[in-house]
Amino acid sequence: MPVADDQLIEGIKPHDLIPAPWTVDAACADADPDLFFGEHGRPATEAKAICAGCPVRAECLDFALEGRERFGIWGGLTEKQRRVEARRRKQEAA
């Protein structure tokens, strides 16, 4: 369904609002988002436990790395851990 121009948010394209197909199978789909986007410094233990058993963990991590997500737990990794992983992948590709 087309989106009217007056419904668009500057910088966001309609296709950006369509969830990736892998999100249907995400273990976190019914979890409280606060577990994954909680307060800075809050332990991520519960979120990481959910990610550990997720069948689409790799897809989630790839999505976060490609989109340079700065907040939350994605693919079982914190933002700092994702930066380390991104550097590792970049070095591996070189």
C-alpha positions, -999 to 999 in steps of 0.1 A, spaced: 0 0 0 15 34 -10 23 59 17 10 95 13 37 122 12 22 138 43 27 105 62 64 103 56 89 111 82 119 130 68 148 106 62 127 74 65 116 56 34 84 34 34 105 2 28 125 11 60 93 5 80 87 -31 67 102 -56 92 128 -80 78 114 -115 72 137 -130 98 120 -110 126 90 -133 125 112 -161 139 131 -139 165 130 -153 200 126 -117 213 94 -110 192 72 -113 223 98 -101 249 97 -68 267 118 -43 246 131 -28 278 152 -59 282 171 -51 250 170 -13 252 173 -7 289 192 18 309 228 23 301 250 2 324 221 -22 332 232 -59 329 221 -75 296 221 -110 310 184 -116 304 184 -102 269 215 -122 260 199 -154 274 170 -149 250 194 -143 221 214 -174 229 185 -197 219 173 -176 190 172 -193 156 178 -160 137 206 -146 159 231 -144 131 206 -125 109 199 -101 137 235 -94 143 242 -89 106 212 -65 105 226 -45 134 261 -44 120 249 -33 85 227 -7 100 253 4 126 228 1 154 241 22 183 217 10 210 204 -21 225 212 -58 224 213 -72 188 223 -108 179 233 -113 216 258 -85 215 260 -51 232 269 -20 212 305 -22 224 307 -59 215 292 -51 180 319 -25 174 346 -52 182 328 -76 159 325 -51 131 363 -44 133 370 -81 133 349 -87 102 365 -57 85 400 -71 92 389 -106 81 376 -92 48 409 -73 41 
